[in-house]
């Protein structure tokens, strides 16, 4: 890897063109979103019904970075960022009761688990921050970054970090892939032997977030599946699958 390329990508990113390709990474976003929602579904099934089986949660690590990448593509191509943000906000609010019922069905009143916001809130704030970064509205970037890191949002500010890598290295896939993998390297020494979700190698534990590195293969290597899925399917899938999990939890 030429680290001069990395430095150039971070310090002097190319302007976003008005027409033509706006990034040189994978534009097969319908395939990416499908992989992301399937891995998310596996993750949530594991979290709700098989919490001690790590394989479910390991597969789920693919979802968040792919969602962040697809939002970066959306930021570069959407004609109306405010509508994009509005859709995320609406589905965040709609999904919240289903999220609470699916994962905290009994003790949410006592433990205030309703304050554990669903992932749409994290994605909303991450996109808001990146919109501020792209438009050089630094107050907006800093405000969104503060909100997502200060309050109890899943993944905290890691979504913004990932989107910064995808955005700044949009014309330098090799540099982006290198930085992406480096961002997950702390997981190699961040695991605990007591954690059932950690990857155990002998007497050494690797944090389960390390499995997110495999998403790089889909993000940085172009695919051409030709898959076309209605946009609203991806939005509706999130609250719908949470509702199903909540119903099953109630029946059990």
Secondary structure, DSSP 8 states (H G I E B T S, - for coil): --HHHHHHHHHS-----SSS-S-SS---HHHHHHHHHHHHHHHHHHHHH-TT-HHHHHHHHHHHHHHHHHHHHHHHH-S-HHHHHHHHHHHHHHHHHHHHHHH-TTTHHHHTGGGSB-HHHHHHHHHHHHHHHHTT-HHHHHHHHHHHHHS-BTTTTHHHHHHHHHHHTTT-HHHHHHHHHHHHGGGGG---TT-TTSEEETTEEE-GGGGGGGGHHHHHS---------HHHHHHHHHHHHHHHHHHHHH-
